Amino acid sequence: MPPRRRLSPDERRAQLLDVGARLFARYPYGEVLMEDVAEQAGVSRALLYRHFPGKRQLFAAVYRQASDRLLEQVPLDRPGDLLSQLSDGLDVHLDYFIAHRNTVLAANRLLAGDPVVQTIIDGELDVLRARLLEILPLADDSVRAAVTTVLRSWLVFVRVLCLDWLTAETCTRAELRETCVGALLGALRPFLRADPADVAPPD
């Protein structure tokens, strides 16, 4: 075991999260052991359990941190630039999904019934839906409820499609991204004051 470094409680928690994130990304959930996390962090198991009572709690904290960081990177704040923002946002998620395949599959399949993990996923989808609503050129406020429902369904569709793609890459990454973008544009067309396909990125 590496020599233990003296860290503040917040620093120690951050270190344990970093170690946990690496292990959950590298190995399937069932192969990650709390004793391995403690060993790689250079702490006792008792200290690890003081911060995280069990593996599910550690995983949930890792996944919440990853979700927060992803949302910070998703570029949904440029009105008039819808297509490029959708593509860029999907690329941010695909980059993470590919680099952390085991983590993503564990959260969305193996631990899909865990209430804490599901709350994190639901919260992420809610934030993305709200951001999309802000940048869409809605025909008028009367369609907001319908568009909200469309966005909710589309976000779930994208997540399921990307998870299936992680399991079996039946198309290219570019084709996956274009499928997701095209599905949203087609679903939203009746509710927008302009055809989203005509909204080009700025020069």
Beta strands, then each sheet from edge to edge (+ up, - down):
end
